[in-house]
Amino acid sequence: MSAFARAVSAEWVKIRSVRSTVVTLGLFAAVAAGLSALIAQGFSPGGPETDAVQPVFFGLLTAQLVLVTFAVATAGAEFSTGTIRASLAAVPSRGRWYAAKMTGIGVTAGAAALLVEAAVFGLVRLVIGEDAAPLSEWWTVQALLGGWFHLTLLSVFTAAVAVMLRSTVLALSVLLPVLFLGSQGLGNIDAIRPVAQYLPDQVGMVIMHLTVPGDPRFGRDYGPWEGIAILVLWTAAALAGGWFAMRRRDA
């Protein structure tokens, strides 16, 4: 086993051995399923066919706050508790430790997002019945893929921000209000909307069919996969920032 594989294995042991992992990921699933089922009960056909997939993502995008909390807490806990010193003693290469940490968080969040999204999609189909989004259509598959990419990349992005800030509390204090609550309101202000549409939590809306280009109120100036590409750039920038912080600061 390579040194990097051993480092990733160690990070996985940390993630699965902490009780908060089960609690946060369980809460993520419960919020996503409960809210999506509730919204699906009020779904009425008559609009665009793609509207049938929206209940899936209304629940998931609310529950993403919990998934983000998991990612930030997992990345920032070692700085808050001081155990980062022991971790770097075990893995002296900061680059290897950082890559292993981000890999562990990304794989765990991605697996959780995939399982929960699939379960929520099945639940919404069950509730809506014959008017549910068909899995045989590309627009449904595209939305599900895009939603999974959105949740996974956003988790890695926020984890990297936590490493930059070296604090779980500080990272959550910045990310939750500014990115995941404030931007929803900022996107409705005409003067700010052209900028707010490019924030990390907003760029996946098109591929999930929660808005469309050209919509006079919630429209975006980019298409579905362009939005995901923007989120990739946000994530890459955050990862670079986290790596820079790890190299320049003492443990």
N, C-alpha and C positions, 0 to 999 in steps of 0.2 A: 504493500500500500504506500502510495506517495505521501510526501509531507503535507501536501495540500489536502489530500483525501482524509488524512488523519485529523487535520484541523477542522474540516467540515464535519467529520464524525463527532468530534468533541463539541462543536457548536450544536449539533443535533441532540446530543445528550443533555446539554444545558436547556435547550428549548423544551424537550419532552419531559424533563424532570421537574419543571417548575409548575406549580398548581395553577398559576394565573394563565398559562397557555390553554389548558382545558377550559377554564372559565371564560376567557375572552373569545376563543373560537366557538365555543358552545353558544355564547350570547350572540355572536355574529350570525350563526345559523338560525337561532330562534327569532331574532329581530327580522332578518331577511324573509324567512318563511311566513311569519305571522303578519307582517305588514303587506307583503305581496298578496297573500291569500285574502286579506281584508279588502285591498284595492280591487282585486280580481272579482270579488263579489258584486262590486258596483260597476263593472265593465258592461258597456252596452255597445253593440256593433252599430255601424252606420257611418263611421269616419273612414279614414284610410285603412287598408287592410293591415298595414304594419302597426297600427295602434294596439293590436292584440298582444304584442310583445312588451308593451310598456309596463304593465303591472309587475313583470319580473324585475325590471330594473329600478322601479320606484322603491321597492323593498331593499334591493341590494345596495343602492346608493345611500340609503339611510343607514343601513347596517355597516357600510364601509367605515364609518366613524369608529366602530368597534375593532375592525380589522386593522385600521391605522394605529389605534391605541396599542394593539398587540405588537405591531412592527416597531413602533417608537419605544415601547417599554423594553422589548427584547434587545434593541440596539443601545438604549441609553442606560439600562440598569447597571451595567458594569462600571460606568463612570460615576453614577450616583452612589453606589455602594463601595467603590474603591477596589473592587475585585479585578478591575482592568490590569492592575499591577501583576496579579497572579497569572492572568491570562497571557500577558506579554512575556512573563517569565517562562511559561510553558511553550509559547510560540513567539520566539524572539523577533521573527520577521513581521513587522507591522503590516506590510502589504499582504502577506499570506493570511494573517489574522483577520484583517479587514475584508479581504475577498471571501474568506470562509464564513465570516459573520453575515455578510450580505447574501451569500449563496444560501446559507441555512434559512435566513428569514424569507428570501424570495421563494425558495422551493416550498417551504411550509405554508406561506401565504397563498402561493399559487395553487397548491393542492387543496387547501381549504376552500379557496374561491371556486375552483372547478367543481368540487363535490357539492357545495352549497348552491351554486348556480344551477347545476343539473337538477338538484332536488327541488329548488324553487320553480324552475321551468315546468317540471312534471306536476307540481302541486297547482300551479296556475292553469295548466291545461286541464287538469281535473276539475277545477272550479268553474272555468269558463265553458268547458264542453266543446261542442262542435265549432264554435267560433274562435277557438284558441289558435295561436300562431302555429302553422304546420312546420314540422322539422324538415320536411322535404323541400322547402323553399330556401333559396340562397339568402334572402334578406333575413331570415330567421337565424340561419347558421352564422352569417356575418355578424349579426347583433350579439349572439352568444359568444363568439370568438372575441369580438371587440370588448364586451363586458369583462371577460376573463383577463384579457390583456390590461384593461384599465385598472382592475382591482389589484393585479399582481404588480404592475409597474408602479402604481401609486404607493403600494406598501414598501417597495424598495426605495422609492424616492423619499418617503417620510423617514425611513430607517436611516438613510444617509444624512438627512437633515439633523436627526438626533445625534449622530456621531459628530457632525460639525459643531453643534451647540453643546455637546457633552453633558446633556441633561434631559431626562425624560420629561420632567415638569415643564421646563422652559420650552422644549420642542412642542409639546402638546398645547401649551399656552399660545404659541405662535400659529401652529398649523390648524388647530380646530376652528378658532374664530375667523382667521383670515382666509384660509383656503376653502374650508368646508361649510362655513356658515355665512360669512360676510360676502363671499363671491356670489352666492345665490341672489342676494339683494343688489349687489353692485351691478350684476348683469342686467338688471332692469332699468338702470339709469342711463339715459341716452349718451351722456357725455363720457361715461366710463365703460360702457358696453364694448366698444372696439378693443379695449385693452383686457377687460375682464374675461372675454371669451377665450383668451389664450392661457388662462391660469390652469394649473395641472388638473384640478378636479372638474374643469369645464370641457376640456378638449375631447373627451370621449362621448359627449352627448349625441353627436350626429350618428355615430356608428350604432349606438343603442336605440336609435329612433326616438329619442326624447326631444329632438328638435331637428329641423332640416335647413339646409342653406336657403336663404331667401325669405325665411319667416320674418315678418316685420317686427316681431317682438323678441323672439328667442333665437333668431337665425344666426348662423355662423358663416364666416367668410372662407371656410374650407370644407372639404368633403370628409367622409368617414375615416378612410385610412390616413389622410393627411393629419387628422386630429390625433390618431394613435402615434404617428411619426413625431408630432410635437411633444407628446408625452414621453416618448423615448428620449428626445433631446433634453427635456426637463430632468429625467431620471439620470441620464449620462452626466449632466452638469452637477447634479447633487452628489453622485458617486465620486466625481472628480473633486468636488469640494470636501467631501468627507475624507478622501485619501490625502488631500493637501493638509487638512487639519490634523490627521493622524501623524503625518511626517513632521510637522512643524511644532507640535506641542508635546510637553512631557505628559506621561501618564498620570 
